[in-house]
Amino acid sequence: MAGIEYVRGDATAPRGKGVKIVAHVCNDLGGWGKGFVLALSRRWPEPEAAYRRWHRERAANDFGLGAVQCVQVGPYLWVANMVGQRGMRTGSKGVPVRYEAIDTALGTLADKAVELGASVHMPRIGCGLAGGKWSRVEPLIVRRLVERGIAVTVYDFGD
């Protein structure tokens, strides 16, 4: 069983052949405007528009912590909006990241990746503005994706 492949680069330009899913973590407030989502929106308008509509219509859908919305942005390319943070700011209840929600979302993502025969590409989800620790997120990715035979590439942006 292969592990996670770590590379320097841009997760919005995923490497390799075949069907790919770019996965990232969103908040549960409908906010989209800081962090990795800015890079997504520069490349494709669809994930932001779909996320905002999903949040706006949440009374009639599954929007909430742990939910996943997969948006097709190319013939062999998808973006997975995963709701894995409560709010947007660190406050009295701690950092926004919710590991249980990320775990649930990764399980749903794994099902979609298997269905599509896709590899999964991501930044260090939940560890930027959400305030999470990679030492807690990485084992979730291994258990939910890698152990199911899904190729995962994690991108560290910059030099």
N, C-alpha and C positions, 0 to 999 in steps of 0.2 A: 504494500500500500504506500503510495507516494504521500508526502506531506504537503504543506503549504509552500508554494514557491514565492520567495520574496524578491522583488525587483525594484530598481529605481526607475521612476517614470510617472506617467500620467494615467490614472485609472480610467479616464474618459477616452483613452486611445488604447484599448485592450489588445494585448499581443496574442498571436497564435491564429490557428485556423478553426473553422467550424462556428457553430452557434455559441454566442457569448452573452452572459448576463452581467451587467455592471450593477453591483449591489451597494447600497448606502443606507444610513440611518437618518430618519426624519423625526421631527417632534410631533406631539399630539395636539398642538395648538393651531395647526394650519399655517405656521410661519415658514417661509422659504426665502432666505435672503443673506445668509452668512455661511461661510465654510465651503465644503465640497459641493453643495448644491449650486453655487455660483458657477463653478466649472461645468457642471452638467448643463445649466441653462445657456451657457455660452455656446455649447456644442449642439444641443437639441432643445427646442421649446416644449416638446410634448410631455416630458416627465413633470415639469412644474405645473403646466396647465392641468394635467390629469390629477396631480396631487391636490391642487387647490379645489378642483371640482369634487374630488373624493371627500375632502374635508367639509366643503360647503353642503354637500348632500349626505352628511354622516348619519342623519336621523334615519335614513333609508338604506344604509349599507353597513359594511363591516369595519369602517374606519375606527381605529383605536389602538392601544398598545398591543404589539405583537402581530398586527395585521400587515399584509404585504400586498402591494399593487405592482403588477408587472406591466410595463409600457413598452411596446415595440417601437424602436427608433430607426431600424434599418432591416433589410431582408434577413439578416442573421444576428441581429443585435437587439437586446432588450435592456431596460433599466428597471431594477427592482427598488421601489420606494418602500422601505421597511420602517414601521413606526416603532422606535426603540428608545425614545426619550420622553420623559414627562416634563413638559414645559421647556424653557430655553435657558434658564439662569440657575446658577448655584445659589441656594438659599438655605433656609432653616432645615429643609428636608434633604440637604446634601446636593450632590451633582445630579443633572437631569437624566443621565444614562439609567436605563432599566435593563439589567442583564437578563431577567426572566423574559422580558418582551423580545429582546434580541434573540434569545434562544428559541422562542416560539416562532419568530419570523424566519430564522434560519431553517427550521424544520419545513416550513411552507416553501421557502426558496429551494430547498433540496428537492422537494417533490416536483417543482416546476423545472429545475435543471435536468432531472432524470427524464421528465416528459419530453423536453426539447432536445435532449442529448447535448446539453450545453456545459461549458466551463463557466466558472464564476470568477469575477474580477472585482476588486474593491480596494479602497484605501483602508487604513486601520480603523474600521468602523467603530463608532461609539467612543472614540478616544480623542477626538478633537474638542469641539465646542460642548459635546455631551459630557466630557470630563471623566470618561471611563478609563480603566486600566487594561492595557493589552494582555497582561497576564491573566485577566479574567475572561476576555473576549476570545482569545486564541483557542482555548480548549473547547469552547462552544462551536467554533468553526470546524475544528477537527472532528468532534463528535457528530455534528449534524451533516457536514458536507464531505470531508475527507474520508471518513469511515464508510460512507456510501459510495465511494469510488469517484467522486466528483472532483475534477481538477480545479484547484483554487490558486489564484495569483493575487498577492497583496502588493500594492504599489506604494512606495515611499516617494513622495514628490520632491523634486529638487536635485541638487548635485550629489 
